[in-house]
C-alpha cells in the first residue's frame, strides 16, 4: 500500500506516536476483590497505563525534531524537550517497588521493577532536559548540554521499552486467559445479560484494537481483517445497547446501570467504533495516479494521506483508552445480572 520511500515516513511516524493501548484492570463488580496474583497484575497494569503512555509521549515529542542518532544540533525547528516528571512521582515509584516485592513471585517481576527503576533514573535527566529546552538554554551553549543528555535519555527510554514489551505481553496473556475463564463463569451464573455483555465487549474491543494496530504495522494493511474484527465488536455493542434500552423504563435497573457507569461505558464503545470507521475510510482512500502529472505531486498527496492515517491512529487509540478507562470505572450492583 505504501511506497518504500513513504514506508520509512510511516514507520518513523508510528514509532514516535505517544499512544499505547490501555489495559483493563479487572472485571469491575461491587463485590469483586482480586486475589494476590491479580493484585500484583493490577500493579503491572497501573504502571503500563499511567507511565508507558507518558514515556512514549515524552520520547515522541522530543524525537519529532531531534534525530535519534545525532542528537540535538540547535538547527532543528520546533526543538523541545521531554515532559518533566513531578516530585510526587517519587512516592509513586517507591510504592510500586513495595507492591512488586510482595508475593507471589511472577515471571515478569524483574521487568516491572526495571521499568520502575528506569522511571526513577529518568527523573533527573528528564527534568533537566525539560527546563533546558523550555527555557531555551541551548542557545547559550550551542546544544552542548543537550548533546550530553541525549544518549542518557535514549538509553533509558530503550531500557524501558524492552521491559515494557515483556511485561505487556505477560499481562495481555494473563488477562486473555482470565477473561475467557471469567466470561464462561458469568454466562453460567447470570446468562447472556448485562455482566456477560460487559465482559464480551471488553474481549471484542481488545481483539479489534489489536487487529487494527497489527494492520497499521504492516507494509500492506489488511483492511478486511479490521472490518471483520469491527463487525464482531459492533454486533456485541448493538446487542448491549439493545439490552440497556429494554430496561430503560425499569428505574431500579437503569439507575444502577447509569450510576454504576455501565451506560457511559457503552457510549465510549460507540465512540471507539466511530474512530475505527473513520480510520478504515482513510485507509481505503488511495490517490489516483492518473490525477497527477508529476511524481512529486503524487508523492505529496500520498504523504498527506499517510499523515492523516497516523493522526487517526492516535485518535483511535485515544478513543480505545477512554473506552477502557470507562470500563474500569464500571461498578455493577447486585441488582444487575
C-alpha positions in Angstrom: 0.0 0.0 0.0 2.9 2.4 0.8 5.9 3.1 -1.4 9.2 2.2 0.1 10.1 5.8 0.5 6.8 6.6 2.2 7.1 3.4 4.2 10.0 5.0 6.1 7.9 8.0 6.8 5.1 5.8 8.2 7.5 3.8 10.4 9.0 6.9 11.8 5.6 8.5 12.4 4.2 5.4 14.1 7.3 4.9 16.2 7.1 8.4 17.5 3.5 8.2 18.5 2.7 8.5 22.2 -0.4 6.3 22.1 -0.4 3.0 23.8 -3.5 0.8 24.1 -4.6 0.8 27.8 -5.3 -2.5 29.6 -8.4 -3.2 31.6 -7.7 -3.7 35.3 -10.3 -6.3 36.2 -14.0 -7.1 35.8 -15.5 -4.4 37.9 -18.2 -5.5 40.2 -19.4 -4.3 43.6 -18.2 -7.4 45.3 -15.1 -8.3 43.4 -11.8 -8.4 45.2 -8.7 -9.5 43.4 -6.5 -12.3 44.8 -2.8 -11.8 45.4 -1.8 -12.7 41.9 -4.4 -10.4 40.3 -3.5 -7.6 42.7 0.1 -7.8 41.5 -1.0 -7.9 37.9 -3.1 -4.8 38.6 0.1 -3.1 39.7 1.6 -4.0 36.4 -1.4 -2.6 34.6 -1.2 0.6 36.6 2.4 1.1 35.6 1.7 0.3 31.9 -1.4 2.5 31.7 -0.1 5.5 33.7 3.6 5.6 32.8 4.2 3.9 29.4 2.0 6.5 27.8 4.0 9.2 29.5 7.4 7.7 28.5 6.4 7.2 24.8 4.7 10.6 24.5 7.8 12.3 26.0 10.1 10.4 23.7 7.8 11.0 20.7 7.6 14.8 21.2 11.3 15.1 21.7 12.1 13.0 18.6 9.7 14.9 16.4 12.6 17.4 16.0 15.7 15.6 17.2 17.5 12.9 15.2 17.8 9.8 17.5 21.3 9.1 16.3 22.8 12.6 16.0 21.1 14.2 19.0 20.1 17.9 19.1 22.1 20.3 17.0 20.2 23.6 17.6 19.4 23.7 13.9 16.1 21.9 14.3 12.7 23.6 14.0 10.3 23.3 17.0 13.1 21.9 19.2 11.6 20.9 22.6 12.5 18.6 25.5 10.7 15.8 27.1 7.9 16.5 29.6 9.1 16.8 33.2 8.3 14.3 36.0 6.8 15.8 39.1 8.2 15.5 42.6 5.1 13.5 43.8 6.1 10.7 41.3 9.0 9.7 43.7 6.5 8.4 46.2 4.5 6.6 43.5 7.7 4.8 42.3 8.5 3.8 45.9 5.0 2.5 46.4 5.4 0.4 43.2 8.6 -1.1 44.5 6.9 -2.1 47.7 4.0 -3.7 45.8 6.3 -5.5 43.5 8.2 -7.1 46.4 5.0 -8.8 47.6 4.2 -12.4 47.0 3.5 -14.3 44.8 6.6 -14.1 42.6 5.7 -13.8 39.0 7.8 -14.3 35.9 8.0 -10.6 35.0 8.6 -9.1 38.4 12.1 -8.2 37.2 10.8 -6.4 34.1 8.3 -4.4 36.2 11.0 -3.5 38.6 13.2 -2.5 35.8 10.6 -0.1 34.4 10.2 1.5 37.8 14.0 1.7 38.2 14.2 3.4 34.8 11.5 5.9 35.7 13.4 6.8 38.9 16.6 7.2 36.8 14.8 9.3 34.3 13.6 11.8 36.8 16.9 13.9 36.9 17.9 14.0 33.2 14.3 14.4 32.1 13.6 17.3 34.3 16.9 18.9 33.4 16.3 18.4 29.7 12.7 19.8 30.0 13.9 23.0 31.6 17.0 23.2 29.3 14.8 23.2 26.2 11.8 25.0 27.5 13.9 28.0 28.8 15.9 27.8 25.5 19.2 27.4 27.4 20.5 25.5 24.4 21.1 28.9 22.7 23.7 29.8 25.4 25.9 26.7 24.8 25.0 25.7 21.2 23.3 22.5 22.4 26.3 21.2 24.3 24.4 20.1 27.4 21.6 18.8 25.1 24.1 16.6 23.4 25.4 15.3 26.7 21.8 14.5 28.0 20.7 12.9 24.7 22.4 9.5 24.9 21.4 9.1 28.5 17.8 9.8 27.7 17.8 7.5 24.7 19.4 4.6 26.6 16.9 4.9 29.5 13.9 5.1 27.1 15.2 2.0 25.3 15.6 0.1 28.5 12.0 1.0 29.5 10.7 -0.1 26.1 12.4 -3.5 26.3 10.9 -4.2 29.7 7.6 -2.8 28.7 7.3 -5.3 25.8 7.8 -8.3 28.0 5.6 -7.0 30.8 2.8 -6.1 28.4 2.9 -9.5 26.7 2.6 -11.2 30.1 -0.3 -9.0 31.2 -2.1 -9.5 27.9 -1.8 -13.3 28.0 -2.8 -13.3 31.7 -5.8 -11.1 31.0 -6.8 -13.1 27.9 -6.9 -16.3 29.9 -8.6 -14.8 32.8 -11.3 -13.1 30.7 -12.2 -16.3 28.9 -12.5 -18.2 32.2 -14.5 -15.3 33.8 -16.9 -14.9 30.9 -17.7 -18.7 30.9 -18.5 -18.5 34.7 -20.5 -15.3 34.2 -22.6 -16.8 31.4 -23.3 -19.9 33.5 -24.3 -17.9 36.6 -26.1 -14.9 35.1 -26.9 -15.9 31.5 -26.2 -13.6 28.5 -27.2 -10.4 30.3 -25.5 -7.2 31.4 -22.5 -8.8 33.0 -21.9 -11.1 30.1 -22.2 -8.3 27.6 -19.8 -6.1 29.6 -17.1 -8.8 29.5 -17.8 -9.7 25.9 -17.4 -6.1 24.8 -14.0 -5.9 26.5 -12.9 -9.1 24.7 -14.2 -7.9 21.3 -12.8 -4.4 21.8 -9.4 -5.8 22.6 -9.4 -8.0 19.6 -10.4 -5.1 17.4 -7.7 -2.7 18.6 -5.0 -5.4 18.3 -6.2 -6.2 14.7 -6.2 -2.5 13.9 -2.7 -1.9 15.3 -1.3 -5.0 13.7 -2.7 -3.9 10.3 -1.1 -0.5 10.6 2.3 -2.0 11.4 2.2 -4.0 8.2 3.5 -2.8 4.8 0.2 -3.8 3.3 -2.5 -3.1 6.0 -5.2 -5.7 6.0 -8.3 -3.5 6.0 -10.6 -6.6 5.6 -9.2 -8.0 8.8 -10.1 -4.7 10.6 -13.6 -4.8 9.2 -14.1 -8.4 10.4 -13.0 -7.5 13.9 -15.1 -4.4 13.8 -18.2 -6.4 12.7 -17.8 -8.7 15.7 -17.4 -5.7 18.1 -20.4 -3.9 16.6 -22.6 -6.9 16.9 -21.9 -7.1 20.7 -22.1 -3.4 21.1 -25.5 -3.2 19.4 -26.8 -6.2 21.4 -25.6 -4.5 24.6 -27.2 -1.2 23.7 -30.5 -3.0 23.0 -30.3 -4.7 26.4 -29.9 -1.4 28.1 -32.7 0.2 26.1 -35.0 -2.7 27.0 -34.7 -1.9 30.7 -34.8 1.9 30.3 -38.2 2.1 32.0 -37.1 -0.2 34.8 -35.9 2.6 37.2 -34.1 0.3 39.7 -32.1 -1.4 37.0 -31.5 1.6 34.7 -30.5 3.8 37.6 -27.9 1.3 38.7 -26.6 1.0 35.2 -26.3 4.7 34.9 -24.9 5.4 38.3 -22.5 2.4 38.0 -21.1 3.8 34.8 -22.4 1.0 32.5 -24.3 3.3 30.1 -21.2 5.6 29.8 -19.1 2.6 29.0 -21.4 1.6 26.2 -21.3 5.2 24.8 -17.5 5.1 24.8 -17.7 1.8 22.9 -19.8 3.6 20.2 -17.2 6.4 20.0 -14.4 3.9 19.7 -16.4 2.3 16.9 -16.7 5.6 15.1 -13.0 6.2 15.3 -12.2 2.8 13.8 -14.7 3.5 11.0 -13.1 6.9 10.2 -9.7 5.2 10.1 -10.9 2.4 7.8 -12.3 5.1 5.4 -8.9 6.8 5.2 -7.0 3.5 4.8 -9.2 2.7 1.7 -8.7 6.1 0.1 -5.8 6.0 -2.4 -4.6 8.8 -4.6 -5.4 8.1 -8.2 -2.1 8.2 -10.2 -4.0 9.5 -13.3 -4.8 12.7 -11.5 -1.2 13.7 -11.1 1.0 14.9 -13.9 4.2 14.9 -11.7 5.5 12.2 -9.5 6.3 14.9 -6.9 2.6 15.8 -6.7 1.5 12.2 -6.3 4.2 11.7 -3.6 2.9 14.8 -1.8 -0.7 13.6 -1.9 0.3 10.1 -0.7 2.4 11.6 2.2 -0.6 13.7 3.3 -2.7 10.6 3.4 -0.1 8.8 5.5 0.0 11.7 7.9 -3.8 11.5 8.1 -3.6 7.7 8.8 -1.0 8.4 11.6 -3.1 11.1 13.1 -6.3 9.0 13.0 -4.3 6.1 14.6 -3.6 8.4 17.5 -7.2 9.4 17.8 -8.4 5.8 17.6 -6.1 4.5 20.3 -7.1 7.5 22.4 -10.7 6.6 21.9 -10.0 3.0 22.9 -8.1 4.1 26.0 -11.1 6.3 27.1 -13.3 3.2 26.5 -11.1 1.1 28.8 -11.0 3.9 31.3 -14.8 3.9 31.3 -14.8 0.1 31.7 -12.5 0.3 34.7 -15.0 2.7 36.3 -18.0 0.4 35.9 -19.5 -0.9 39.2 -22.2 -3.5 38.9 -24.7 -3.7 41.8 -26.2 -6.9 43.0 -29.4 -6.0 41.1 -27.5 -6.2 37.8 -27.4 -9.7 36.4 
